[in-house]
Amino acid sequence: MDSSSYFGGTFFLGKMGEKIMKNKIVIMSSYNPTIVSSEAVATQRRIVEHFMPEGCDFIQIITEPMYAPIPILHNFIKDTDYEIYVFFDIDAIPLNKKIIPRMIKEAQEGKLIGCIGRNGSSHNYVPHCGMAFSKEIYEKCNTDFTKGKRYLNLEELEKETKIIPRGIKEDENGKYVQIDVGEKITFKCEEIGIPIIFLPVTHIEKVEWKWGDGFELGYGTTFENDIWHQCETWRGMDRFFEKCKEVEEKIKNEKIYDDRDYWSVPSASNSSGFNNLDNPDYKIDINIYPSHERLYEEIKKLEFDSILEVGCGGGKNLKKLQELLSRKKIQGCDINPIIIEKAKKFLGNIPVFISSAESIKLPDNSFDVVFTNGVLQHTAPKNIKSVISEINRVAKKYIIHSECCYSGFLDPKAIAYLDISKPTPSFNYNYKELYKEIGLDNFQWLVDNTKGKSEMESISIMIIKKNG
């Protein structure tokens, strides 16, 4: 990651972009130093850098006059070769680690995404308090007024394009009226059919604007619990500093749950008996429950020659499958080195190996069947998609998941932080939706008996047949 101050807007006269680019994605904000203090700039930088993913540059652009986002964005984009641009107002901050990756992903898929705004009438648009788009989309949206040219200052831009600082729009009398630059981009996206994703308002500290349909915006607005925007920096930045302090206290006092940290340590604990693995008296849990029996029955119905369990633990599923399946290649892997050593002693000639589910140490299409049993439900939201993608890579014919789908479990979309010192949490994932988001929505779901009425009745067997 790289963070830099960058002189843009009316001060930006040279090709400095090529000197600062290190990645293909940039997160940027702009500010007027006569209004915004260096302390506010540094505070935003700390929070954005904490929540931004690897592989991004972070650049804060100095600009005058106060409202000049079009020449700032235009000149900067023309002089850089980033693929994705994520923009925050100087008084806006992300609230978690999921929002910037999501914005990047949507922009990479050819969409405009950002906080929802509204002009004086009823037109919803994406304002630059929080927005993301690709360079390709920006160029499409601005072809009509940039003419492929760099403008060295606001006066030149206005003279040649009739663009006023906050954007342009032609009213019913053919006159240009002032709008936000984000609205200009939104209008163009609507015109040429580019998908737009609005992040809805979830909380307003002080309502400032109301519309007849109940839509409201205001001072200290939170969008989809992911982005916070103070608004109107000319009033001062006191509330901005207060909010940033709240967020930084949360960062300092709470740990992000990562299942890899949990399951790879000897003290890991779960319902299958992962207690004190380094205790010499530890014994493998060999209890077979009705949910296991249902899993085995479904596996027996399939035609295959080889099967792999990801997250095999002590190996009781592998042991039982060896009894039920004659002359089949059976193997397992687990992230915890201690449980793998114990599994080797318990299983005898059934091979098992140490491996994270996010990076299985096997070639593509290695096993006809790859299955999980109570693994995905404990996988952290930030890891779940990569785990499913990796299972798909290794599986040749079938993927099987035996997981709890209980509505009483945690909503993965609402969880930002969890204390990893506590027993591993269970997440209520929508697995079909996850597969669709990853791009694996053309598979055949042979079995999907999700229940979810109560925790005891919520074990779902999902069997997915791969095409081809």
N, C-alpha and C positions, 0 to 999 in steps of 0.2 A: 504494500500500500504506500501511497505517497500523498502527502498533503502539502499544499503550497498556497502562497498568496499570489494573485495574478492580476496585473493591471489591465482592466478591460474597459468597455464602454467608450466614452469619448477620449480616454487616455490611451486606448489600445491602437497603436499605429504600426507595430511591427509584428513579424511572424514569430511570436514567442511560444506559440502552442507546441511547435515541434521540439522545443527544448524541455518541456515539462512532461510530455506524454510518456508513460511507462506501460500503460495497460490499454485495453480496448473499451473500457467503461469508465465514465467520469461522473462523479457526484459533485455538484457545484451549487454555490449560492453567490449572491451579490449584495453589496452594501455600500452605503454612502458614509465615509468616515467622518463627515461633519455631523451626522445624526447618530451613528452607531459606534459605540466605544470598542476599543481593541479587546477589552475584557469580554464583551458579548461575542465578538468574533472567535476568540479563543475557547469560550464556553461551548459554542455550537460545534466547533471543531472536535473537542474532546468527545462529545456525545455521538456525533456522526461517525467518527473513527472507531468508536467502540462497537457500534451496531452495523457498520458496513462490512460486507464480505471481502474476502481476499480477492485480488485481481482488479481492484478499482483505484483510480486516482481521486483525490478530494481537493478541490480547488475553490477558493473564495475570491471572487472578483471585486475589485474596488472600482466604483463607478460614480460619476456625476453626469448630469443632474440626478435628482432623486428618482424620477420616473424615466428610465431609459432602457428598459429590458430588451426592446427589439434590436437596437444596434449592439448591445452587449452580446446577446445570444447569437445574432447573425455573424458578427465579426469573429466571435470565438469559434463557432462551428465551422465557418469557412476556413479558419486557420488551424484547425485540428482535424485529426482523422479518427476520432472516436466513433465506435459503432453505436453506443448507447449513451444518452445524456439523461441524468437524473437531476432535477432542479429543486432546491428548497429555498424559500425566503430565508433571510438571515435570522428571522425570529420564529422559524419553524424547526422542529426536531423530530426524528423518528423515535418511537417509544419502545421498540423491540428489534430483535435480529431478523424477524421474518419479513418485514415490509419492504426493505430495499431489494432483497433477492426477488421478491414477488414482482416488484415494479420492473426490475431488469428483465425478468422472464417474459412478462407481458409485452414489454417493448420489443424484445427479440422476436416475439411472435407476430409483430406487425401491428400492435395496438397502441393507442394513446391511453395512458392511465394516470390518474391523479385525484386529488381532493376535489370534491364537488363545490363549485362556485355558482353564482348567479348574478346577472347584470340587473340593471334597474327595472327590467320588465319581467320576463319569465324564462329566459334562455339559460339553461344549465350549461356550464362549461368547466374545463379543467384549468384552474389558476396556477400560477407559478409558485404558490406556497408549498406545493408538493406535486410534482409531475414527472413523467418519464416518457421518452420517445426515442426512436432510432434516428440516426442521421438521414437515412433514406426517407423516412416519413417527413422529417422536418423540411427536407429539400422539396418534396412533393407539395407540401403545404405552403411553401413560400415562393414557389416558382412565379406566381403572378405578380409579386411586388419586389423581389430582390434582383431579378434579372441576372442572377449569377454573379453579382458584383459585390465587392467589399465596400462598405461606406466608412470613411475615416472619422466622421463626426455626425452628431445629431442633425445639424443644419443641412448637411449634404443629403442625408437620408430623407428629411422632410421635403426638401426642395425637389428631389427627383421622383419621390414616390408618393408624396402627400400623406405620409404616415406621421401621425403625431405620437408623442412619446409612449402612450399606453396602448397603441394599436389603432386600427381603423375599421370603420364600418360605414357603408353607404345607407343613409336613411331613405324614407319614402320620397324625399324631395331631391335625392341625388347628392346630398351633402355628406361630407365625412363627419362622423361623430366619434367621440373618444370611447374606446373600450380597452379591456385588459389584453395584453399580448397573448395570454393563454386562451382567451376567447377567440382571438383571431385564428389560432391554430385549430381550436375546436370547430369553428365554423368551416374551415377548409376540410378537416377530417370528415365532417358530416357530408360535405359536398361531394367528396370523391369516394366515400364509402369505407373509410378506415374505421375499424371498431374502436369504441371509446368505453373505458371502464371508469366509473365514478366511485371514489371511496366516500361512503355516506357519512353524514354528521352523526356522531354518537353522543356528544356532550358539548354544551356551550356554557361557559362560566358567566358570561354577561351578554344577553341577546341585544344586538344592535340593529339588525335588519329583519323585517318580517314581510312575507308575501301572503296573499289571500288564500293560497292553497295549504297554508300551514308550514311552509318551508321557512327556516330561520338560519341566520348566521350571526356571528358575533365575536366578541373579544374573548380570547382563550378557548378556541374551538378544537375539539378532538375529532379526527376523522377515522372511522372504523377501528377505534381503539389502537391505531397504529401510528398516526401522525398528529402532533399538537402544533397549533399555530396561534401565536399571540395576537397578531394583526395590529396595524397602525403603530409603527415604531416611533412616529413623531410624538406619541404620548409618553414615551419613555420605555425603558426595558425592565422595569422592576418585576413585573409578573413573569417575564421570560426567565430572569435569574432564579426566581422562586421555583418555577417549574423544573428548570434544569437541575436545581439542587435536589428536588424530590427524586428525579430520575437517577441522578448520580448516587444518591443514598441507596436506592434500590439496587443499583449495579454493585455497590460495595458490599451490601449486606446479604445478597442472595446469590446462589449459584445456579447456573443453567443446568437443567437435568440432561445428562447424556448417558444413555443406557450402556454405552461402551465402558464408561468409567465404572458403572455399577457392577456389571456382570463380570468384569475382568479381575476383580479383587477377591481375595479369599473369604472375606466376611459377607459376601453377597448372600441375601436372604430372600427366599420366595416360598410359595406354597408347595413346591416340589421337594423341599428339604435342602436348599442351598444354604446351610447354616454351618459356619466354622469349618470350611473345607480343609483348612490346614490342621484340623484336629485328627490325630491318628485313628480315633475311634469312629470317624465319620463313615456312614454306610449309605450306599446308593439306595434311593427310594425305588422300590420295585412294585409298588401298588399300581394295579390296573383298574381304572375307573370306567364307567359306562361310556364316557366321551372317548376314551382310548379304544374301547371295543368298536365303537362306531367308526372311528378313523381306520382301524385295521380292516373292517369289513368293506369299506369303500375302496381301500387300496387293493384288496384282493380281486375286485371286479375289473381292474384295468389290465391291459396287456402291455408288459414291459419286461426288460431284462435287468435293469439297474435302478437303484433308488438311493437317494442321499437325503439325510436329515440335517437341516441347518439349525444349529442351536440344540444339539443332541443331549447336552447335559451329561448325566451319568450313563446314558445308553439304554434305558429300559425299553424304549420303543424299538430300538435296533435289535435288542435281544429277542423280543416277542416276534418281530417280523422275520427273524431268522427261523423261528420255529414254524411260522405260517407259510413262508415262501421258500420253496425248494429251488435250489440252483439259481438263485438270484444274486446279483452283485449288490451288497448292502454296505453302506458307508455313512459316516457322520462327522460333523465338525462342530466346534464350539470355541468361543473366544477365550474361555477361562482355562489356562494351562494346568491348573491343579485338578479340575474336574476331568480333564482329558486323560490325565495320568491314572486317575481312579477308574475311569471308563475302560481304559485299556486292560486293566486287571480284571474288571467285571465281565468284559465282552470276549476276552480270549482272542479268537481269530478274526473278529470283525474289525476292520481298520477304522480308526478315527484320527482326526488331526486338528491342530489348533488353527483357527481362522476366524476373522471378523466376518459377519454377514454382509458387510459393505464391500468386502474385497475377498471373495472366496478364491482360494488358491487352486483353481482348476480351470482348464480350458473351456471354451464355449461348447455348449451342447454335450457336456460330459456325462450326464445321467439322464435316463429316460424320464424319471420322476424325481422332483425335488419337493420336499415338504417341510412345513414348520408346525410345531405344536406348542402353543402358548408362548410364542416368541414375538410376533408382530405387535401383540397387544401391549407389550412392555417396551417397545421400541420408541425412542424419542421422536417427536414430530419432525425435528430437523434431520433425522436420519432415515425415516420410514421409506421415502421414495427411492433412495439409493439402495436400500436393502431389497426392495421388491425388484428393482431393475437388475440387481446382481443375481437374484434367484432366477429371474427370467433368462439371463445370459447363460447360466449353467444348465438350465432345464432344456431337454430336447423335445419331449412330448407333453408332459403333464406337470402342472404346479398344484400342490395341495396345501391349503392352510386350515388348520384346526385351531381356531382362536375364539376368545370370548368377545361377543358383540353385545355388550350390556349397556343400556342407556344410562345406567347409574355411574358408569366410568367417566373419567375426565374427558372433556371436549378438547381435542388436540388443538383446535383453532383458537381456543381461549387461553391456553397455557403458555406463558412466556418464561416463567421461572419456577423451579421446584428445588427443594433441598435434597441433594443426592445422598445425604446421610440417612434419610428415611428409607423404609422399604420401597422397592421399585413400584411406581404407580402403574395403573392400567388405563389405557386410552381406548375410547370408543371410536374406532376408525370406520369410515365408510369405504370398504375395500374396493368395491366396484368403481367408486368415484376416484380413488387413488390410482387404480389401473388406467382409468380414462385420462387423468391428468398427466400421467407419464407417457401416454400415447400407446398403451397396450389395450385399447378398447375393441379390437377386432378378434379377440379370443372367444372361444366357446365356454361358457360357464355351465358345465355338465351338472354340477350340484352346487346349490347355494341355499342352505336351510337356516339362515340367520333367524334367530328368535328374539332374544333381547328382553324378554318379559321380566326376568329376574336373573341375578348372577348365576344361580344354580342351573337355570334353563337356557343359558345364553351361549353355550358352546356351538359354534357354527363350523360345519365342514364345507369348505369351498374347494371344488375341483375344477381346474381350468385347463382346457385342452388347447395347446398351441396349434395355430394353423400351419400347414406345411409339414 
